Amino acid sequence: MAPPALECLLRARGLRVTEPRLAVLAYLAGTDRHPTAEEVESAVNAAGPVLSRASVYNVLHALVDVGLVTGLSVKDGPVRYDAHLGPHHHLVCRGCGRVEDVEWKDFAVAERGVLPDGRAVRTLFLTLDGLCTGCGEKEEGRGEAASPLPSRRPGDAQRFSTGT
């Protein structure tokens, strides 16, 4: 995304346009890696202005607060950041830790906006636990089969049924 477009995004969300904000937002908008704050700091400092870790965290928090970036809490690891704001999910590779985007699929509960018990759904995030393509190929090369999903307990189908 070009800097003028990023400047417009920042202004539209009520943020002042600063070099650190532009650098961090440009990096996040141009990557699909879901980097940590430390990775953002390294990438931004390699390409342009030198920002302290505290400055990077401050910028990331500001971008999350206004909805230009999302922070992903992945297992027990550090928060990862994503500027891809269109509907999508994430797969966390249990082999290498990589976080990958997964195409959005409509879920009946999200379309209806309400759970079977009446609770309102405002946002739906789904994180898949599995293997990325690279780790899956390595596992197949060793002659190991990917581990299947755990079997459900009796009654799970009813408990998670959408009633349709």
Secondary structure, DSSP 8 states (H G I E B T S, - for coil): --HHHHHHHHHHTT----HHHHHHHHHHHT--S--BHHHHHHHHHHHS----HHHHHHHHHHHHHTTSSEEE--TTS--EEE---SSEEEEEETTT--EEEEE----HHHHHTB-TTS-B-S----EEEE--HHHHHHHHHTT----------TTHHHHH----
